[in-house]
Amino acid sequence: MNKVVLMGVFVFISLFFQSKISIADELSVPSADDSEILVNTFPADGKYLIIWLPPEYGFRKAHTLFSRSLSESGVEVWQADIIESLFMLRGAEPLRSLDGRFIADVIEYAHKTTGKKIILAGDSYGALAALTGAHQLQKRVNTKADLVGAILFSPYTYAYIPSLGMAPEYMPVISSTNIPLMIYQAKGSGAIGQFDSLLELLQKNDNPVYTKYVPEVMSLFYKEEPSKAMLKQAGPLPRNVVKMLSVLDKHKVPDNAVALSSRSKSGSGIDIYLKEFKGNVKPIAIELADVYGNRVVKKDFKDQITLVNFWATWCGPCVEEIPSLNRLKEKMDGLPFELISINYAEDKDKIARFMKQVNVEYPVLLDNDGDFAKQWKVITYPSTFVIGLDGEIKFGVNAAIEWDSPELIQKMESLMKTRKK
């Protein structure tokens, strides 16, 4: 690790362990419909100003640390919590449906009062709000705001969560984006499997899109208290962001917005029960190591019911359904049934520590880089596939359920009585 990276990590961790993190200045921005948007500002003397929009869970301590670090590097940051200012409930759907006028108003006000060049930023579904605000600003004929582009951190931009095995559909603004972008993508993110398809849409209008992968974490910001891995990875990034601002500034933001298509209404959301599988029914062969280092190979899924469960220790619903999976395995003992779990992109030592605290009575295989989950088109966790005696996927669910309920046991037993001719 070079001196620059070490210094960035040191500064970031030093800020975290200070007894008090300096509080940002508060500002009220007049906006559409006589609303006021409350903004926390981190002043700086440089020519750039980042307007940061929060993710579906709101701003965390790591956002403040990152913003403070950018401010100390000469980049002003405004944290604009529009959802809270409008008294809306937090979540992904409010960010999907957020009126971009409010964001455009903040952009214009920031430029008018500071004279600085504006960059939008957002992480998770906050990235969607950033793109929506930029698109709305481009539709304003007489705007004088100097927008440079947007910086996105592990963006989530789905129009809805599709049924298991189906490809996601993105919000219309994704294929209508034509501004310069910089994306920092966490390699442990659940969206990593769809990142290539997202990039393809974001570059549809020939706008420059720069990317940088962030290892070891699923996100830089999601935890209330940032983990050591989050602090380590976030430490050097403010310096990189500062450098990328001048790179984005070399490109011109088009004066006109690309027309939006209508949003699909066919989304199914998260499942609450086992559904008939609609994707490719042929399962991908399994060749992975388990948590103890043993190699597990399974290419032929015929002649038994196989349940393949993708999960992670950080996923609350995944952990909640482990006891019912244990009970299901016990109830199916002596029958042609196999339960295999595949952990998503976590260190085996971390999983081993977890398994000392939580009883897991079935094999845990390691998808070290998340590539195997990508092959199975897994988007959310937990995701579980049920394979029939004929070796084809019959059912799936992209949420936690009670696996030993009478209805589920009956469904498993009925599968054992069927075989494709």
Order of alpha helices (4+ residues) and beta strands (2+ residues): alpha-beta-beta-beta-alpha-beta-alpha-alpha-alpha-beta-alpha-beta-beta-beta-alpha-beta-alpha-beta-alpha-alpha-beta-beta-beta-beta-alpha-alpha-beta-alpha-beta-alpha-beta-beta-alpha
